[in-house]
Amino acid sequence: MLAAMAHAPRRRGFALVEVLLALVLLAVGALALVGATGMALRSANAADSQSAAATAARNRVEMLAARQCATLADSAGADSATAIRERWAVTASRNGTRLVTDSVTYADQTGRRTIGLERVVVC
């Protein structure tokens, strides 16, 4: 009887432990992928917010530069659709120039951030 068992063919397939280990490794890989995707989405949203704020600042400074110097004045504004707040100032400089400064505050995942843009306008 013992000799008959020694010559019996081995069973093919995977052991339960091997299957469980493969599933654990697959689950860890899937979780890492989900985490990386979430981080990529947050980064993309932050970049969109920063781009919108930079575009708003550039547009405001260009609009002020296109005006006549006599009409330039300090002011502020807000865009409720993009949650952007702006504050611009016009400072008289030497030689008939004006320094136009625009400060734009916007929200991202870490809180509120501010960017600034300056341009010298020749009058």
MMTF fields as JSON, N, C-alpha, C and O atoms, coordinates in Angstrom:
{
  "mmtfVersion": "1.0.0",
  "mmtfProducer": "UNKNOWN",
  "numBonds": 491,
  "numAtoms": 492,
  "numGroups": 123,
  "numChains": 1,
  "numModels": 1,
  "chainsPerModel": [1],
  "groupsPerChain": [123],
  "chainIdList": ["A"],
  "bondAtomList": [4, 2, 8, 6, 12, 10, 16, 14, 20, 18, 24, 22, 28, 26, 32, 30, 36, 34, 40, 38, 44, 42, 48, 46, 52, 50, 56, 54, 60, 58, 64, 62, 68, 66, 72, 70, 76, 74, 80, 78, 84, 82, 88, 86, 92, 90, 96, 94, 100, 98, 104, 102, 108, 106, 112, 110, 116, 114, 120, 118, 124, 122, 128, 126, 132, 130, 136, 134, 140, 138, 144, 142, 148, 146, 152, 150, 156, 154, 160, 158, 164, 162, 168, 166, 172, 170, 176, 174, 180, 178, 184, 182, 188, 186, 192, 190, 196, 194, 200, 198, 204, 202, 208, 206, 212, 210, 216, 214, 220, 218, 224, 222, 228, 226, 232, 230, 236, 234, 240, 238, 244, 242, 248, 246, 252, 250, 256, 254, 260, 258, 264, 262, 268, 266, 272, 270, 276, 274, 280, 278, 284, 282, 288, 286, 292, 290, 296, 294, 300, 298, 304, 302, 308, 306, 312, 310, 316, 314, 320, 318, 324, 322, 328, 326, 332, 330, 336, 334, 340, 338, 344, 342, 348, 346, 352, 350, 356, 354, 360, 358, 364, 362, 368, 366, 372, 370, 376, 374, 380, 378, 384, 382, 388, 386, 392, 390, 396, 394, 400, 398, 404, 402, 408, 406, 412, 410, 416, 414, 420, 418, 424, 422, 428, 426, 432, 430, 436, 434, 440, 438, 444, 442, 448, 446, 452, 450, 456, 454, 460, 458, 464, 462, 468, 466, 472, 470, 476, 474, 480, 478, 484, 482, 488, 486],
  "bondOrderList": [1, 1, 1, 1, 1, 1, 1, 1, 1, 1, 1, 1, 1, 1, 1, 1, 1, 1, 1, 1, 1, 1, 1, 1, 1, 1, 1, 1, 1, 1, 1, 1, 1, 1, 1, 1, 1, 1, 1, 1, 1, 1, 1, 1, 1, 1, 1, 1, 1, 1, 1, 1, 1, 1, 1, 1, 1, 1, 1, 1, 1, 1, 1, 1, 1, 1, 1, 1, 1, 1, 1, 1, 1, 1, 1, 1, 1, 1, 1, 1, 1, 1, 1, 1, 1, 1, 1, 1, 1, 1, 1, 1, 1, 1, 1, 1, 1, 1, 1, 1, 1, 1, 1, 1, 1, 1, 1, 1, 1, 1, 1, 1, 1, 1, 1, 1, 1, 1, 1, 1, 1, 1],
  "groupList": [{"groupName": "MET", "atomNameList": ["N", "CA", "C", "O"], "elementList": ["N", "C", "C", "O"], "formalChargeList": [0, 0, 0, 0], "bondAtomList": [1, 0, 2, 1, 3, 2], "bondOrderList": [1, 1, 2], "singleLetterCode": "M", "chemCompType": "L-PEPTIDE LINKING"}, {"groupName": "LEU", "atomNameList": ["N", "CA", "C", "O"], "elementList": ["N", "C", "C", "O"], "formalChargeList": [0, 0, 0, 0], "bondAtomList": [1, 0, 2, 1, 3, 2], "bondOrderList": [1, 1, 2], "singleLetterCode": "L", "chemCompType": "L-PEPTIDE LINKING"}, {"groupName": "ALA", "atomNameList": ["N", "CA", "C", "O"], "elementList": ["N", "C", "C", "O"], "formalChargeList": [0, 0, 0, 0], "bondAtomList": [1, 0, 2, 1, 3, 2], "bondOrderList": [1, 1, 2], "singleLetterCode": "A", "chemCompType": "L-PEPTIDE LINKING"}, {"groupName": "HIS", "atomNameList": ["N", "CA", "C", "O"], "elementList": ["N", "C", "C", "O"], "formalChargeList": [0, 0, 0, 0], "bondAtomList": [1, 0, 2, 1, 3, 2], "bondOrderList": [1, 1, 2], "singleLetterCode": "H", "chemCompType": "L-PEPTIDE LINKING"}, {"groupName": "PRO", "atomNameList": ["N", "CA", "C", "O"], "elementList": ["N", "C", "C", "O"], "formalChargeList": [0, 0, 0, 0], "bondAtomList": [1, 0, 2, 1, 3, 2], "bondOrderList": [1, 1, 2], "singleLetterCode": "P", "chemCompType": "L-PEPTIDE LINKING"}, {"groupName": "ARG", "atomNameList": ["N", "CA", "C", "O"], "elementList": ["N", "C", "C", "O"], "formalChargeList": [0, 0, 0, 0], "bondAtomList": [1, 0, 2, 1, 3, 2], "bondOrderList": [1, 1, 2], "singleLetterCode": "R", "chemCompType": "L-PEPTIDE LINKING"}, {"groupName": "GLY", "atomNameList": ["N", "CA", "C", "O"], "elementList": ["N", "C", "C", "O"], "formalChargeList": [0, 0, 0, 0], "bondAtomList": [1, 0, 2, 1, 3, 2], "bondOrderList": [1, 1, 2], "singleLetterCode": "G", "chemCompType": "PEPTIDE LINKING"}, {"groupName": "PHE", "atomNameList": ["N", "CA", "C", "O"], "elementList": ["N", "C", "C", "O"], "formalChargeList": [0, 0, 0, 0], "bondAtomList": [1, 0, 2, 1, 3, 2], "bondOrderList": [1, 1, 2], "singleLetterCode": "F", "chemCompType": "L-PEPTIDE LINKING"}, {"groupName": "VAL", "atomNameList": ["N", "CA", "C", "O"], "elementList": ["N", "C", "C", "O"], "formalChargeList": [0, 0, 0, 0], "bondAtomList": [1, 0, 2, 1, 3, 2], "bondOrderList": [1, 1, 2], "singleLetterCode": "V", "chemCompType": "L-PEPTIDE LINKING"}, {"groupName": "GLU", "atomNameList": ["N", "CA", "C", "O"], "elementList": ["N", "C", "C", "O"], "formalChargeList": [0, 0, 0, 0], "bondAtomList": [1, 0, 2, 1, 3, 2], "bondOrderList": [1, 1, 2], "singleLetterCode": "E", "chemCompType": "L-PEPTIDE LINKING"}, {"groupName": "THR", "atomNameList": ["N", "CA", "C", "O"], "elementList": ["N", "C", "C", "O"], "formalChargeList": [0, 0, 0, 0], "bondAtomList": [1, 0, 2, 1, 3, 2], "bondOrderList": [1, 1, 2], "singleLetterCode": "T", "chemCompType": "L-PEPTIDE LINKING"}, {"groupName": "SER", "atomNameList": ["N", "CA", "C", "O"], "elementList": ["N", "C", "C", "O"], "formalChargeList": [0, 0, 0, 0], "bondAtomList": [1, 0, 2, 1, 3, 2], "bondOrderList": [1, 1, 2], "singleLetterCode": "S", "chemCompType": "L-PEPTIDE LINKING"}, {"groupName": "ASN", "atomNameList": ["N", "CA", "C", "O"], "elementList": ["N", "C", "C", "O"], "formalChargeList": [0, 0, 0, 0], "bondAtomList": [1, 0, 2, 1, 3, 2], "bondOrderList": [1, 1, 2], "singleLetterCode": "N", "chemCompType": "L-PEPTIDE LINKING"}, {"groupName": "ASP", "atomNameList": ["N", "CA", "C", "O"], "elementList": ["N", "C", "C", "O"], "formalChargeList": [0, 0, 0, 0], "bondAtomList": [1, 0, 2, 1, 3, 2], "bondOrderList": [1, 1, 2], "singleLetterCode": "D", "chemCompType": "L-PEPTIDE LINKING"}, {"groupName": "GLN", "atomNameList": ["N", "CA", "C", "O"], "elementList": ["N", "C", "C", "O"], "formalChargeList": [0, 0, 0, 0], "bondAtomList": [1, 0, 2, 1, 3, 2], "bondOrderList": [1, 1, 2], "singleLetterCode": "Q", "chemCompType": "L-PEPTIDE LINKING"}, {"groupName": "CYS", "atomNameList": ["N", "CA", "C", "O"], "elementList": ["N", "C", "C", "O"], "formalChargeList": [0, 0, 0, 0], "bondAtomList": [1, 0, 2, 1, 3, 2], "bondOrderList": [1, 1, 2], "singleLetterCode": "C", "chemCompType": "L-PEPTIDE LINKING"}, {"groupName": "ILE", "atomNameList": ["N", "CA", "C", "O"], "elementList": ["N", "C", "C", "O"], "formalChargeList": [0, 0, 0, 0], "bondAtomList": [1, 0, 2, 1, 3, 2], "bondOrderList": [1, 1, 2], "singleLetterCode": "I", "chemCompType": "L-PEPTIDE LINKING"}, {"groupName": "TRP", "atomNameList": ["N", "CA", "C", "O"], "elementList": ["N", "C", "C", "O"], "formalChargeList": [0, 0, 0, 0], "bondAtomList": [1, 0, 2, 1, 3, 2], "bondOrderList": [1, 1, 2], "singleLetterCode": "W", "chemCompType": "L-PEPTIDE LINKING"}, {"groupName": "TYR", "atomNameList": ["N", "CA", "C", "O"], "elementList": ["N", "C", "C", "O"], "formalChargeList": [0, 0, 0, 0], "bondAtomList": [1, 0, 2, 1, 3, 2], "bondOrderList": [1, 1, 2], "singleLetterCode": "Y", "chemCompType": "L-PEPTIDE LINKING"}],
  "groupTypeList": [0, 1, 2, 2, 0, 2, 3, 2, 4, 5, 5, 5, 6, 7, 2, 1, 8, 9, 8, 1, 1, 2, 1, 8, 1, 1, 2, 8, 6, 2, 1, 2, 1, 8, 6, 2, 10, 6, 0, 2, 1, 5, 11, 2, 12, 2, 2, 13, 11, 14, 11, 2, 2, 2, 10, 2, 2, 5, 12, 5, 8, 9, 0, 1, 2, 2, 5, 14, 15, 2, 10, 1, 2, 13, 11, 2, 6, 2, 13, 11, 2, 10, 2, 16, 5, 9, 5, 17, 2, 8, 10, 2, 11, 5, 12, 6, 10, 5, 1, 8, 10, 13, 11, 8, 10, 18, 2, 13, 14, 10, 6, 5, 5, 10, 16, 6, 1, 9, 5, 8, 8, 8, 15],
  "groupIdList": [1, 2, 3, 4, 5, 6, 7, 8, 9, 10, 11, 12, 13, 14, 15, 16, 17, 18, 19, 20, 21, 22, 23, 24, 25, 26, 27, 28, 29, 30, 31, 32, 33, 34, 35, 36, 37, 38, 39, 40, 41, 42, 43, 44, 45, 46, 47, 48, 49, 50, 51, 52, 53, 54, 55, 56, 57, 58, 59, 60, 61, 62, 63, 64, 65, 66, 67, 68, 69, 70, 71, 72, 73, 74, 75, 76, 77, 78, 79, 80, 81, 82, 83, 84, 85, 86, 87, 88, 89, 90, 91, 92, 93, 94, 95, 96, 97, 98, 99, 100, 101, 102, 103, 104, 105, 106, 107, 108, 109, 110, 111, 112, 113, 114, 115, 116, 117, 118, 119, 120, 121, 122, 123],
  "secStructList": [7, 2, 2, 2, 2, 2, 6, 1, 7, 7, 7, 7, 1, 7, 7, 2, 2, 2, 2, 2, 2, 2, 2, 2, 2, 2, 2, 2, 2, 2, 2, 2, 2, 2, 2, 2, 2, 2, 2, 2, 2, 2, 2, 2, 2, 2, 2, 2, 2, 2, 2, 2, 2, 2, 2, 2, 2, 2, 2, 2, 2, 2, 2, 2, 2, 2, 1, 7, 4, 4, 4, 7, 7, 7, 3, 3, 3, 3, 3, 6, 6, 6, 6, 3, 3, 3, 3, 3, 3, 3, 3, 3, 7, 4, 4, 4, 3, 3, 3, 3, 3, 3, 3, 3, 3, 3, 3, 3, 6, 6, 3, 3, 3, 3, 3, 3, 3, 3, 3, 3, 3, 3, 7],
  "xCoordList": [0.819, 0.0, 0.871, 0.579, 1.904, 2.805, 3.512, 3.739, 3.857, 4.505, 3.543, 3.981, 2.271, 1.284, 1.096, 0.877, 1.171, 1.024, 2.256, 2.139, 3.412, 4.637, 4.656, 5.255, 4.037, 4.049, 2.803, 2.669, 1.913, 0.696, 1.085, 1.963, 0.444, 0.779, 0.4, -0.574, 1.21, 0.933, -0.239, -0.476, -0.939, -2.083, -1.602, -0.672, -2.211, -1.855, -2.755, -3.86, -2.25, -3.04, -2.273, -1.098, -2.941, -2.324, -2.85, -3.996, -1.986, -2.395, -3.198, -3.066, -3.999, -4.822, -3.959, -4.332, -2.836, -1.939, -1.416, -1.316, -1.084, -0.588, -1.653, -1.351, -2.864, -3.964, -4.211, -4.405, -4.204, -4.417, -3.295, -3.56, -2.062, -0.934, -1.052, -0.787, -1.443, -1.622, -2.729, -2.59, -3.819, -4.91, -4.481, -4.87, -3.687, -3.192, -2.295, -2.423, -1.392, -0.51, -1.31, -1.004, -2.31, -3.162, -3.919, -4.045, -4.416, -5.148, -4.227, -4.631, -3.004, -2.054, -1.737, -1.669, -1.545, -1.293, -2.465, -2.279, -3.671, -4.868, -5.02, -5.379, -4.756, -4.835, -3.79, -4.076, -2.602, -1.568, -1.989, -1.746, -2.608, -3.085, -4.187, -4.204, -5.093, -6.171, -5.591, -6.018, -4.625, -3.995, -3.266, -3.345, -2.562, -1.851, -2.824, -2.553, -3.937, -4.944, -5.543, -5.745, -5.824, -6.357, -5.386, -5.784, -4.117, -3.111, -2.996, -2.844, -3.067, -2.994, -4.188, -4.031, -5.37, -6.553, -6.446, -6.808, -5.951, -5.766, -4.756, -4.957, -3.686, -2.676, -3.247, -2.966, -4.036, -4.651, -5.622, -5.663, -6.402, -7.33, -6.586, -6.997, -5.498, -4.697, -4.09, -4.035, -3.634, -3.073, -4.144, -3.866, -5.358, -6.454, -6.762, -6.956, -6.806, -7.079, -5.99, -6.281, -4.74, -3.624, -3.615, -3.321, -3.931, -3.981, -5.092, -4.898, -6.241, -7.348, -6.976, -7.31, -6.285, -5.868, -4.828, -4.901, -3.872, -2.845, -3.461, -3.058, -4.432, -5.115, -5.895, -5.894, -6.561, -7.313, -6.367, -6.677, -5.222, -4.256, -3.716, -3.632, -3.355, -2.823, -3.857, -3.535, -5.106, -6.162, -6.403, -6.591, -6.395, -6.629, -5.504, -5.767, -4.255, -3.123, -3.125, -2.845, -3.438, -3.5, -4.645, -4.498, -5.78, -6.897, -6.538, -6.865, -5.868, -5.472, -4.406, -4.405, -3.511, -2.462, -3.041, -2.447, -4.178, -4.791, -5.557, -5.904, -5.818, -6.555, -5.633, -4.408, -6.274, -5.517, -5.071, -5.777, -3.906, -3.337, -4.23, -4.244, -4.965, -5.824, -6.962, -7.51, -7.323, -8.445, -7.999, -8.84, -6.697, -6.208, -6.439, -6.135, -6.979, -7.25, -7.203, -7.384, -6.956, -6.968, -8.402, -9.351, -8.551, -9.874, -9.736, -8.634, -10.884, -10.908, -12.114, -13.044, -12.084, -13.198, -13.178, -12.192, -14.266, -14.373, -15.189, -16.094, -14.847, -15.579, -16.12, -15.362, -17.42, -18.003, -17.973, -17.969, -17.95, -17.94, -16.616, -16.601, -15.518, -14.201, -13.604, -12.502, -14.308, -13.834, -12.5, -11.625, -12.356, -11.138, -11.445, -12.454, -10.549, -10.653, -9.431, -8.307, -9.665, -8.581, -8.527, -9.539, -7.323, -7.111, -5.977, -4.891, -6.225, -5.174, -4.916, -5.795, -3.675, -3.238, -2.412, -1.697, -2.539, -1.782, -0.956, -1.496, 0.349, 1.274, 2.002, 2.571, 1.982, 2.698, 4.194, 4.672, 4.91, 6.363, 6.997, 6.3, 8.315, 9.027, 8.842, 8.436, 9.147, 9.164, 7.812, 7.761, 6.744, 5.424, 4.972, 4.17, 5.463, 5.041, 4.182, 4.187, 3.458, 2.647, 2.989, 3.192, 3.049, 3.247, 1.882, 1.253, 1.431, 0.153, 0.451, 1.19, -0.126, 0.075, -1.278, -2.22, -1.361, -2.602, -2.301, -1.376, -3.073, -2.94, -4.207, -5.307, -4.051, -5.193, -5.143, -4.128, -6.23, -6.343, -7.339, -8.434, -6.943, -7.785, -7.691, -6.786, -8.619, -8.667, -8.184, -8.473, -7.437, -7.118, -7.271, -7.809, -6.813, -7.042, -6.349, -6.802, -5.262, -4.518, -4.988, -4.512, -5.897, -6.385, -6.367, -6.498, -6.202, -6.184, -4.748, -3.865, -4.526, -3.202, -3.329, -4.405, -2.22, -2.205, -1.043, 0.075, -1.327, -0.272, -0.347, -1.408, 0.765, 0.799, 1.446, 2.267, 1.054, 1.601, 1.763, 0.877, 2.894, 3.17, 3.525, 4.068, 3.195, 3.571, 3.745, 2.977, 4.756, 4.979, 4.239, 4.396, 3.421, 2.642, 3.221, 3.361, 3.548, 4.076, 2.907, 2.052, 2.887, 1.786, 2.19, 1.393],
  "yCoordList": [-1.172, 0.0, 1.246, 2.196, 1.264, 2.4, 2.597, 3.732, 1.53, 1.621, 2.174, 2.888, 1.878, 2.373, 3.87, 4.564, 4.394, 5.82, 6.584, 7.734, 5.984, 6.658, 6.875, 7.845, 6.026, 6.153, 6.858, 6.991, 7.3, 7.978, 9.341, 10.021, 9.73, 11.025, 12.173, 12.092, 13.254, 14.425, 15.211, 15.192, 15.874, 16.663, 17.983, 18.597, 18.408, 19.672, 20.774, 20.516, 22.048, 23.183, 24.008, 23.757, 24.968, 25.862, 25.554, 25.141, 25.764, 25.605, 26.831, 27.897, 26.693, 27.796, 28.965, 30.119, 28.697, 29.759, 30.56, 31.784, 29.891, 30.582, 31.486, 32.596, 31.03, 31.835, 33.049, 34.154, 32.852, 33.97, 34.999, 36.201, 34.553, 35.472, 36.273, 37.475, 35.631, 36.332, 37.38, 38.478, 37.06, 38.023, 39.211, 40.346, 38.962, 40.053, 40.976, 42.197, 40.411, 41.237, 42.048, 43.216, 41.446, 42.153, 43.293, 44.381, 43.05, 44.085, 45.248, 46.406, 44.959, 46.03, 46.864, 48.09, 46.227, 46.954, 47.819, 48.948, 47.301, 48.077, 49.284, 50.365, 49.122, 50.25, 51.314, 52.508, 50.9, 51.86, 52.636, 53.839, 51.972, 52.626, 53.632, 54.724, 53.281, 54.194, 55.421, 56.545, 55.214, 56.341, 57.268, 58.489, 56.7, 57.518, 58.29, 59.437, 57.689, 58.366, 59.542, 60.614, 59.35, 60.443, 61.6, 62.762, 61.287, 62.34, 63.084, 64.305, 62.366, 62.998, 63.922, 64.998, 63.518, 64.363, 65.629, 66.712, 65.497, 66.682, 67.64, 68.855, 67.107, 67.952, 68.656, 69.832, 67.948, 68.55, 69.653, 70.695, 69.446, 70.48, 71.703, 72.834, 71.486, 72.613, 73.386, 74.616, 72.684, 73.347, 74.15, 75.245, 73.62, 74.358, 75.647, 76.7, 75.561, 76.747, 77.793, 78.979, 77.358, 78.288, 78.908, 80.094, 78.122, 78.634, 79.672, 80.698, 79.408, 80.369, 81.675, 82.754, 81.585, 82.789, 83.564, 84.791, 82.88, 83.55, 84.219, 85.316, 83.553, 84.136, 85.374, 86.371, 85.323, 86.487, 87.661, 88.799, 87.392, 88.457, 89.051, 90.271, 88.198, 88.686, 89.521, 90.586, 89.045, 89.789, 91.15, 92.148, 91.184, 92.452, 93.441, 94.609, 92.99, 93.876, 94.376, 95.549, 93.499, 93.914, 94.9, 95.844, 94.691, 95.606, 96.984, 98.01, 96.999, 98.269, 98.957, 100.182, 98.195, 98.784, 99.396, 100.318, 98.908, 99.43, 100.725, 101.424, 101.048, 102.272, 103.482, 103.366, 104.649, 105.891, 106.047, 105.642, 106.63, 106.732, 107.514, 107.235, 108.478, 109.283, 108.459, 108.824, 107.351, 106.547, 105.386, 104.649, 105.213, 104.099, 104.396, 105.492, 103.418, 103.599, 102.251, 101.199, 102.311, 101.105, 100.593, 101.378, 99.296, 98.719, 97.248, 96.746, 96.566, 95.137, 94.515, 95.208, 93.2, 92.497, 91.037, 90.543, 90.353, 88.934, 88.238, 88.82, 86.984, 86.141, 84.957, 84.07, 84.947, 83.893, 82.534, 81.509, 82.499, 81.22, 80.48, 79.253, 81.214, 80.572, 80.77, 80.29, 81.464, 81.743, 82.475, 82.213, 83.394, 84.2, 85.608, 86.203, 86.139, 87.53, 88.283, 87.788, 89.475, 90.291, 91.623, 92.155, 92.147, 93.499, 94.08, 93.505, 95.217, 95.823, 97.244, 97.939, 97.642, 98.973, 99.587, 98.9, 100.906, 101.655, 102.681, 103.504, 102.628, 103.517, 104.371, 103.852, 105.702, 106.596, 106.432, 106.403, 106.326, 106.204, 107.389, 108.301, 107.374, 108.46, 108.358, 107.322, 109.442, 109.502, 109.187, 108.624, 109.535, 109.359, 107.912, 107.589, 107.046, 105.647, 105.328, 106.057, 104.253, 103.752, 102.279, 101.536, 101.875, 100.472, 99.881, 100.28, 98.93, 98.257, 96.922, 96.1, 96.709, 95.478, 94.813, 95.441, 93.541, 92.789, 91.608, 90.837, 91.472, 90.368, 89.525, 90.028, 88.244, 87.354, 86.257, 85.577, 86.091, 85.061, 84.009, 84.336, 82.755, 81.653, 80.506, 80.471, 79.58, 78.45, 77.19, 76.96, 76.375, 75.029, 74.093, 74.5, 72.859, 71.868, 72.224, 71.811, 72.981, 73.315, 74.604, 74.962, 75.293, 76.552, 77.641, 77.366, 78.88, 80.015, 80.354, 80.349, 80.645, 81.029, 82.356, 82.716, 83.072, 84.363, 84.416, 84.007, 84.925, 85.186, 86.654, 87.272, 87.206, 88.608, 88.791, 87.985, 89.876, 90.209, 91.723, 92.469, 92.165, 93.589, 93.921, 93.099, 95.171, 95.651, 97.156, 97.863, 97.628, 99.07, 99.542, 98.987, 100.585, 101.16, 102.536, 103.384, 102.738, 104.033, 104.921, 104.542, 106.098, 107.05, 108.077, 108.948],
  "zCoordList": [0.0, 0.0, 0.0, -0.727, 0.777, 0.84, -0.484, -0.904, -1.134, -2.436, -3.48, -4.381, -3.396, -4.354, -4.184, -5.176, -2.976, -2.731, -3.191, -3.614, -3.12, -3.529, -5.034, -5.498, -5.792, -7.236, -7.778, -8.995, -6.941, -7.39, -7.989, -7.459, -9.069, -9.686, -8.745, -7.996, -8.806, -7.957, -8.538, -9.745, -7.695, -8.125, -8.719, -8.196, -9.775, -10.402, -9.871, -9.393, -9.963, -9.522, -8.495, -8.228, -7.94, -6.978, -5.586, -5.406, -4.617, -3.226, -2.802, -3.404, -1.806, -1.31, -0.864, -1.076, -0.262, 0.201, -0.986, -0.907, -2.075, -3.261, -3.865, -4.303, -3.891, -4.423, -3.542, -4.048, -2.231, -1.304, -1.417, -1.395, -1.537, -1.675, -2.965, -2.971, -4.046, -5.317, -5.205, -5.745, -4.516, -4.336, -3.479, -3.757, -2.445, -1.593, -2.404, -2.315, -3.191, -4.021, -5.04, -5.282, -5.625, -6.577, -5.889, -6.451, -4.688, -3.95, -3.581, -3.685, -3.155, -2.816, -4.052, -3.963, -5.191, -6.431, -6.834, -7.287, -6.675, -7.024, -6.108, -6.574, -4.818, -3.886, -4.212, -4.125, -4.58, -4.969, -6.206, -6.296, -7.145, -8.363, -8.053, -8.62, -7.173, -6.788, -6.088, -6.352, -5.201, -4.518, -5.472, -5.337, -6.429, -7.411, -8.289, -8.647, -8.638, -9.45, -8.685, -9.255, -7.413, -6.592, -6.494, -6.578, -6.319, -6.237, -7.563, -7.578, -8.658, -9.974, -10.207, -10.783, -9.769, -9.916, -9.075, -9.534, -7.845, -6.998, -7.613, -7.592, -8.153, -8.792, -10.019, -10.252, -10.791, -11.979, -11.588, -12.243, -10.538, -10.077, -9.56, -9.818, -8.834, -8.343, -9.503, -9.466, -10.53, -11.71, -12.445, -12.933, -12.53, -13.17, -12.411, -13.02, -11.086, -10.276, -10.444, -10.599, -10.413, -10.561, -11.956, -12.108, -12.956, -14.323, -14.481, -15.133, -13.894, -13.954, -13.263, -13.753, -12.123, -11.402, -12.204, -12.277, -12.801, -13.596, -14.83, -15.216, -15.437, -16.598, -16.197, -16.92, -15.054, -14.571, -14.305, -14.661, -13.684, -13.41, -14.706, -14.844, -15.647, -16.922, -17.659, -18.186, -17.701, -18.386, -17.74, -18.435, -16.405, -15.704, -15.987, -16.272, -15.912, -16.145, -17.588, -17.835, -18.541, -19.939, -20.171, -20.948, -19.508, -19.648, -19.082, -19.678, -17.933, -17.341, -18.188, -18.3, -18.776, -19.61, -20.878, -21.439, -21.337, -22.546, -22.303, -23.255, -21.066, -20.742, -20.798, -20.824, -20.815, -20.7, -19.255, -18.331, -19.065, -17.72, -16.76, -15.561, -17.271, -16.404, -15.81, -14.77, -16.459, -15.974, -15.086, -14.571, -14.902, -14.076, -12.602, -12.132, -11.867, -10.44, -9.731, -10.343, -8.437, -7.616, -7.502, -7.509, -7.398, -7.217, -6.846, -6.625, -6.781, -6.457, -7.128, -7.538, -7.234, -7.833, -7.439, -6.893, -7.717, -7.388, -8.462, -9.06, -8.689, -9.626, -8.825, -8.434, -8.585, -7.751, -8.434, -7.752, -9.762, -10.476, -10.28, -10.179, -10.226, -10.076, -8.689, -8.421, -7.804, -6.434, -6.449, -5.623, -7.395, -7.507, -7.029, -7.409, -6.181, -5.729, -6.236, -6.165, -6.744, -7.289, -6.582, -6.127, -6.502, -5.995, -6.815, -6.877, -7.445, -8.247, -7.788, -7.279, -7.988, -7.568, -8.694, -9.423, -8.807, -9.807, -9.051, -8.312, -9.24, -8.548, -9.574, -10.534, -9.362, -10.271, -10.042, -8.908, -11.139, -11.079, -11.785, -12.232, -11.885, -12.558, -14.067, -14.593, -14.741, -16.202, -16.835, -17.929, -16.181, -16.773, -16.89, -17.766, -16.037, -16.073, -14.865, -13.874, -14.957, -13.848, -13.641, -14.601, -12.392, -12.051, -11.709, -10.73, -12.52, -12.298, -11.627, -12.169, -10.444, -9.685, -9.465, -8.982, -9.825, -9.614, -8.701, -8.958, -7.649, -6.708, -6.777, -6.547, -7.093, -7.271, -6.209, -6.058, -5.486, -4.463, -4.949, -5.405, -4.845, -5.3, -4.303, -3.469, -4.391, -3.461, -4.16, -5.334, -3.41, -3.863, -2.666, -1.636, -2.781, -1.73, -0.424, 0.644, -0.486, 0.728, 1.377, 2.455, 0.751, 1.308, 0.251, -0.941, 0.698, -0.223, -0.58, 0.278, -1.835, -2.335, -3.071, -3.549, -3.152, -3.815, -4.795, -4.48, -5.981, -6.947, -7.335, -7.244, -7.761, -8.138, -9.492, -9.929, -10.148, -11.455, -11.518, -11.104, -12.036, -12.154, -13.597, -14.335, -13.976, -15.304, -15.245, -14.593, -15.928, -16.053, -17.285, -18.372, -17.101, -18.195, -18.51, -17.628, -19.762, -20.198, -20.581, -21.381, -20.0, -20.274, -21.317, -21.666]
}
